[in-house]
Amino acid sequence: MKAIRYHAFGGPDELRVDEIPVPHAGPGEIRIAVHYAGVNPSDWKRREGQYQAFEDGVLPLTVGVEASGIVDEIGDGVSGVAIGDAVFGFGDGTVAEKAILSHWAVKPAAVSFAVAAGLPVMTDTASRALDEVNIKTGQTLLVSGAAGGVGTAIVQLACLRGITVIGSASSPKHGYLASLGAIPTTYGPGLQERITHLAPGGVDAAIDVAGSGVIPELISIVGHPARVLSVADLSAEQYGAKFSHGPPVYPELILANIARLCADGLFKLHIAGVYPLQQTADAHRESAQGHVTGKLIIKVC
């Protein structure tokens, strides 16, 4: 089968289409014929070697950790799913024609395969970040870099929890943020003054999604580093803020919940671009530029 792999850490040119053996589902796993796979900043950061300090991996490595598709093999001990079911979830090496999922949910008929493929990482990251920053109903949250995939999820999930959200992004993306329920503002110089105007009662917590070096400013805005969290800046802890990363804690619960929210029209994902399997490197390049609104997706079949 075809899979996107890299044989050395480095830039997007390290990615290649390889022919590799078809994997088989082990105990507690399922295999899917992949329709679509999501693109995440962690994919190209991992490819660059940024995660070597806290992840084990033997080269060559197959790209991707989330996908949607049709179940075609079921491992021992698995129940509640059948061959032919449409599912989405977390796996390893999902940018391939076949992939093993370790955690999954049934895809609602009202949700496309493309959208479903982009949901797992962003919703898990967003849910974990909201829990870890300890933001409560009725409080105000600042999301720095709110228009990307994880930001899109944080804004919507926070609003569903009754939290007031201020989201920073470039001016052309303000309409998008407003459509998600956020109060938009621009990033860059003068952020603290703008936030003071938008939230005269103060901001209770801040989440950095973009990793653009704003942790000290977010701490100044919130007033305490323990109420600031980043999902993208590895240096956050140097300032006393939190750095949040996986693996998922309650993946099945999160996947089932997002499936329900999407089916009910309470959660939406904007797909910024769909790339064929052979153009995965181009998707990585676009993601690394940091200007994606919503999510990039790889079409496998």
MOQUIZI-V185303 format. One record per residue. N is the residue number from 1. OMEGA is omega in whole degrees, -180 to 180 (NA if undefined). Layout:
BEGIN
N/OMEGA + N/OMEGA
END
This chain:
BEGIN
1/179 + 2/178 + 3/176 + 4/-178 + 5/170 + 6/-176 + 7/176 + 8/176 + 9/-179 + 10/-176 + 11/-177 + 12/178 + 13/176 + 14/-178 + 15/178 + 16/174 + 17/-180 + 18/168 + 19/-178 + 20/179 + 21/176 + 22/179 + 23/178 + 24/-177 + 25/175 + 26/179 + 27/178 + 28/-178 + 29/170 + 30/173 + 31/177 + 32/164 + 33/-171 + 34/172 + 35/180 + 36/175 + 37/-180 + 38/175 + 39/-180 + 40/175 + 41/179 + 42/-180 + 43/-178 + 44/174 + 45/177 + 46/179 + 47/179 + 48/-180 + 49/-177 + 50/-175 + 51/-176 + 52/-176 + 53/-177 + 54/174 + 55/174 + 56/178 + 57/-179 + 58/178 + 59/-3 + 60/-179 + 61/177 + 62/-175 + 63/168 + 64/-179 + 65/179 + 66/-178 + 67/170 + 68/180 + 69/-177 + 70/-180 + 71/177 + 72/174 + 73/-177 + 74/-180 + 75/179 + 76/174 + 77/-179 + 78/177 + 79/176 + 80/178 + 81/-176 + 82/174 + 83/-180 + 84/179 + 85/173 + 86/-176 + 87/171 + 88/180 + 89/-178 + 90/175 + 91/180 + 92/-178 + 93/-172 + 94/177 + 95/-174 + 96/-178 + 97/174 + 98/180 + 99/176 + 100/174 + 101/178 + 102/178 + 103/-174 + 104/172 + 105/176 + 106/179 + 107/175 + 108/-179 + 109/-177 + 110/-178 + 111/-178 + 112/176 + 113/-178 + 114/179 + 115/-178 + 116/-178 + 117/-177 + 118/-173 + 119/-168 + 120/-174 + 121/-175 + 122/-178 + 123/175 + 124/-180 + 125/-179 + 126/-179 + 127/-180 + 128/-179 + 129/180 + 130/179 + 131/-174 + 132/179 + 133/172 + 134/178 + 135/-172 + 136/174 + 137/179 + 138/179 + 139/-177 + 140/-178 + 141/172 + 142/178 + 143/-179 + 144/-176 + 145/-166 + 146/-172 + 147/178 + 148/-176 + 149/-179 + 150/177 + 151/177 + 152/-180 + 153/-180 + 154/-179 + 155/-176 + 156/-179 + 157/177 + 158/179 + 159/177 + 160/177 + 161/180 + 162/-180 + 163/173 + 164/-175 + 165/169 + 166/-178 + 167/178 + 168/177 + 169/176 + 170/-174 + 171/180 + 172/-178 + 173/-176 + 174/177 + 175/178 + 176/180 + 177/179 + 178/180 + 179/178 + 180/180 + 181/-178 + 182/168 + 183/-174 + 184/171 + 185/179 + 186/175 + 187/178 + 188/-176 + 189/179 + 190/-178 + 191/-177 + 192/179 + 193/179 + 194/179 + 195/178 + 196/178 + 197/-177 + 198/-177 + 199/-178 + 200/178 + 201/179 + 202/178 + 203/-175 + 204/-179 + 205/179 + 206/176 + 207/177 + 208/-180 + 209/-171 + 210/-177 + 211/-174 + 212/176 + 213/-175 + 214/-175 + 215/179 + 216/180 + 217/178 + 218/177 + 219/178 + 220/-180 + 221/-176 + 222/178 + 223/179 + 224/-177 + 225/-178 + 226/180 + 227/178 + 228/-177 + 229/174 + 230/172 + 231/-173 + 232/-175 + 233/-178 + 234/-179 + 235/-174 + 236/-176 + 237/176 + 238/-180 + 239/-178 + 240/176 + 241/-178 + 242/169 + 243/-175 + 244/176 + 245/-177 + 246/6 + 247/179 + 248/-179 + 249/179 + 250/-171 + 251/-179 + 252/180 + 253/-180 + 254/-179 + 255/179 + 256/-180 + 257/-179 + 258/176 + 259/179 + 260/-179 + 261/179 + 262/-180 + 263/-179 + 264/180 + 265/-178 + 266/179 + 267/-179 + 268/176 + 269/174 + 270/177 + 271/-175 + 272/-179 + 273/177 + 274/-178 + 275/172 + 276/-178 + 277/-175 + 278/-179 + 279/179 + 280/179 + 281/178 + 282/177 + 283/177 + 284/179 + 285/-180 + 286/179 + 287/-176 + 288/178 + 289/174 + 290/-177 + 291/-176 + 292/173 + 293/-176 + 294/-169 + 295/171 + 296/-174 + 297/174 + 298/175 + 299/-177 + 300/179 + 301/NA
END
